[in-house]
Amino acid sequence: MAKIKKGDLVQVISGPKQDRGGFRGKQGRVIEVLVERNRVIVEGVNYVTKHVRQGQTQRGTKTGGIETHEAPIHVSNVVLVDPDTKKPVKVGYRSEEVVKDGVTKTRRVRIDKKSGKDLK
């Protein structure tokens, strides 16, 4: 089970500090999780410039140029942030029984290891 999901608030914990042009300590929402590569794309973090070849659409408008967008970073370089306190937390799991339509199912819930409260 993945500790980080799309839409989570995360904080970068490695790399150069922000005053040196890095992203350490910066928080942002997860845009996409690349499970097979163990990477996440975080909003506003790890910007790269990409040169796109100039082309032409059916209408005749020009495309291409220099674009900037977020690049993926490794999952081990980010940590989940508690939405209430806005501080990084370590994540654990707890089993929870859910009864739906008379059927009992067990599911795993993400919790803060220190306080034991649920992380939504």
Sequence and secondary structure as in RCSB ss.txt:
>XXXX:A:sequence
MAKIKKGDLVQVISGPKQDRGGFRGKQGRVIEVLVERNRVIVEGVNYVTKHVRQGQTQRGTKTGGIETHEAPIHV
SNVVLVDPDTKKPVKVGYRSEEVVKDGVTKTRRVRIDKKSGKDLK
>XXXX:A:secstr
  SS TT EEEE SSSBGGGT  BT EEEEEEEEGGGTEEEETTSSEEEEEEEEEE TT  EEEEEEEEE  EEG
GGEEEB TTT  B  EEEEEEEEEETTEEEEEEEEEETTT  B  
